[in-house]
Amino acid sequence: MNTRKPTLEKISPEFGSSILVRKHQIDSYKEEKKPFWHFHPEIELVYVNKGQGKRHIGNHLSYFNNSQLLLIGSNLPHNGFTDRLTINGSETLVQFKPEFLGDHFFDIPEMEAINKMFELSKKGILFGVKTKQKLGKKIEKLNEKEGFKKILILLEVLHGLAKSEDYTILNADGFAFETEPQDSAKIDVIFKHVNQNFKEHISLDEIADKVSMTVPAFCRYFKKVTGKTFTKLVNEYRIVHATKLLSESQMSITDISFECGFNNFSHFNKLFKEFTGKSASKYRSELKLMLQ
């Protein structure tokens, strides 16, 4: 059983490239693939052509059998997706920062649809059969291309995804750890500290000191960069961990609330329903029905 906290994953494309493409074949899958609960500022495109597994994205959990095409936005916690690849199966992962073509490239009118899709992807997008059939092979070709050709194909794929009406939002009432691509070093320090300490009380004095700021300056900075208060971020982090424990452990809901850093059970229940749209007990019972 894995009940680890989500880890901030640092993604490093190869030298001379602004996007990272990885393709796992069935023969190398077991050696290379090590799923873990994580998040990162990069947008992630996932295409599985033949495989089976579980989708755990934010507070969403479901299963697939055959293939899937996902777009996961910046800082949305998720797990590895494929439990096993079937014969001739492969999984292609494409990871890139929202500003990989410049801070304002996707702000121009011609990129409006893609920009809106990036915003929507913060809740997780699952594309349907028609879109998979149309774009799957093109996504796999990214692994074979270099430089300019790779960028062109990726833009074609993103354009095709943005035009698609064949999709489902996985976290319609969920949340993401939203940040802007500014001052990422400070954000990394903040997220790492929350990741390591969210089970304990984190005072504003403590976290402001970590980034060498006064408390008022930190609060203004954090709200500007993330659009939310620091307390809300910590609570979201705790609720995400609670969904993980509810799905993969036999702990009581009361024990889970304390394990996630809440010292008041009724407060946990209130926040869990606020963030997920349902009570913790209902969330767990729906998971059990799904697994039957």
N, C-alpha and C positions, 0 to 999 in steps of 0.2 A: 504494500500500500504506500502510495506517495502523497504525503501531505505537506510538501515543502512550500515555502512562500514563493510567489512569482519573482523571478530573477531578472534584473536589468541586463539584457544581452547586448554586448557590444559587437556590431557587425562591421567587418572590414572588407570592402571589395578588393579585388586584385589591383596591383599597381597599374595605373593608367586607365582605370575604369571607375565609373560613378555608380554602377549598379552591380549587385551580386546575384549570379545565377548558379543554382546547384541542381543537378539532376541525379536522382538515386535510381539505379536499376535494381532488379530483383536479386542479382548475384552479389551486389555490394551493399545491399540495404541493411543487413544485420550488422555489418561492421561500422557503417557510417552513421546510421540513424539512431540517435539517442534522444527521444522526446523528453522535454521538460517544460515546466510551467514558467512562462517568461513573458516579457514585453520588451519593446524597443521603439525608438522614434521612427524607424523606417516603416514604410508601407510594405505589406507582404502579399504577393500573389502566389497562390498555391493551386497547382493542377495535378491531379492524380488520374491517370488514364485507366488503370486496373488495380484496384486494391480495396481493402476493407479497413474500417477504423472508427474512431470516435472524434466528434467535434466538441471541444470544450473551449469556448470563446467568451470571455467575460462571464456572464451568468447564464450562458446558453450551453446546453448539452444535448447532443443528438448523435445518431450513428448513420454511417453510410456503407453501402455494399455495392461496389463496382467502380464508380468514378466520382470526382467532385472538382469544382472550380470555385475558389474563394478569394475574396479581396479583404484583407484585414488592415484597418487603419492604424495610424500612429498610436503607440502606447496602449493598445488594447490587449490585455492579458490573454494568452492562449497557450495551448499545449501542442505537442507534436500530434499529427493527425492520423497517420497510417499505422495500424497495428501490424498489418502484413500486406505485401504486394502479391498479387496473383501472377500466374505465368505470363511472361512478357510485359509485366507491369512496371511502371515507373512513376516517380513523383518529381515534379519540377517546382522549385522554389525560386521566386524572383523578389529581391528586396532592394528598396531604394528610398532615399529620403524625399519628402514632398518637394523640396527645393533643389533636387538633383540637377535641374537644368537652369538654375538661377532663382533668386528669391521671387521674381515676379513673372516668370515665364507662363505659368498657368493662370495668371490674372488677365491675360489678353482675351479679347472676345472670342477668338477661335478656339480657345481652350476652356471655355465656360462649362461645357458639359463634363469634361474630365475633372475640373476643379470641384464641381458639385458632387461628383462621384467620390472624390477623395474625402470630402466632408462626411458623406453618407457612410463611407467605409469605416469610420470610427466606431460604428455599431456592428460591423461585420456584414459582408454581403455574400450570399450563396447564389451562384448563377445556375440557371436551368439547363436542360438537355440541349436545346437549340444553340445556346451560346457556347456550351462546351464543344459541340460538334464543329462549330464555325471557327473557334479560336484555339482549340486545344493543340493542334499540330503546330500552329504558329508560335505558341508559347514554348513548346518543346524545342523549336528551332533556335530560340534565344541562346541555348547552351552551345550552339555550334558557331555563333557569330561573334565578331569582335568589333570594337570601336564604333564607328559611325553606323554601320549596318545594324548593330545590336540596338542602338538608340532608336533608329527608324522603326524597327520591328516592334519594339516595346511601345512606341507611340501609336502604331497601328492597332496593337492589342488594346491599349487603353481607350482609344477612340471607339473600337468595337464594343468594349465593355460598357462605355458611357452611353452608347446608343441603345443598348439592350433593354428590353422591357421584361425580360425573362429572368427575374431575380427575386430573392427573398431577403429581408433584413432580419438577421439573427438576434440582434440585441435591441429590438424596437423600443423597449422600455429600459434598456440597460445603460451602461456608461463606459467611458474610456478615460484613461489618464491623459487628458489633453494638454499638450504644451505647444508653444510656438518655437520655431527653429532659431531662437535667439539665446545667446548666453548659455549654450548647452552644458558647459562645464559646471555652472552653478546648479542647473537642473539635475545633472547626473549626481552631484553631491547630495542634493535633497532627496532624490528618489532612493539612492543607496542607503541613506540613513533611515528613511522610512521603512524600506525593505527589511533592514536588520533589526529595527526597534519598534515596529508598529504594535507589538503585543504589550508594550509598556506605554506609559504616558510620555508623550514628547511635548515638552513645553515650547512656547514660541521663543523664549530666551535661548533655549538649547539649539533649536534649528537655525535661528538667526545667527548665532555665534559660529555655526558650522560654515556659513558663507560670508562671514565677516561683515555683517550688517546689523544695524539697530533693528529692534522689533518693528517700529512703525515703517521703516524703509523696506524691511523684508515683506511685511504684509501687503504694502502697495505693489512691490515688485511681483510677488507671487500671484496676486489677484490679476495683475495686468498680463502676465505671461500665460497663466493657466485658465483664467476666467472663473476661478473658484477660490474659496478660502483654504488655508492649509488644513484646518480641522476637517473640512469636507473631503479633501484628498485622503487623509489618514483613514477616515471612516469608510471611504470607497475601497481602499486597500484592504481593510478588515473584512468588509462584506464579500469582496472577491475571494478572499481566503476562506470565508465561511461557506461559500458555494462549493468550493473545492472539497472541504471536509464533509459537507452534507452528501456529496456524491460518492466519495471514496472512503469514508470511514463509518464505523458503527457507533461513534460517540453520540451521546445525547445532545439535543439541541442546546440545553443549558450549558453543558460542558464546552460545546463548540463556541458559544458566545464568549465565555471566559478565555478560552484558548486563543481567540482572535483579538483579545485586548479590551473587551467590554467588561466593565465592572458592574453593570446594571442590565439585567436580563430584559426588562421591559423597554429600555432604551435600544437594545440590540434589535428586538422585535420590530419596533417602530421604524428604525433606520433600514432594516432588511426589506420591509414592505415598501418603504419609500423608494429604495433603489431598484428593487426587482419587480415590484408590482404585485407581490404575493407574500404570504407569511412563510417563515422558514419551514414549518411543518407541511404546508401545502407544496412548497418547492420540493421537499424530499419525497413526499408521496407521489408526486407526478413523475419524479425520476424512477421510482420503483415500478410504476405502471409502464414506463417506457422500456424498462429492462426485462419485463416479463415476456 
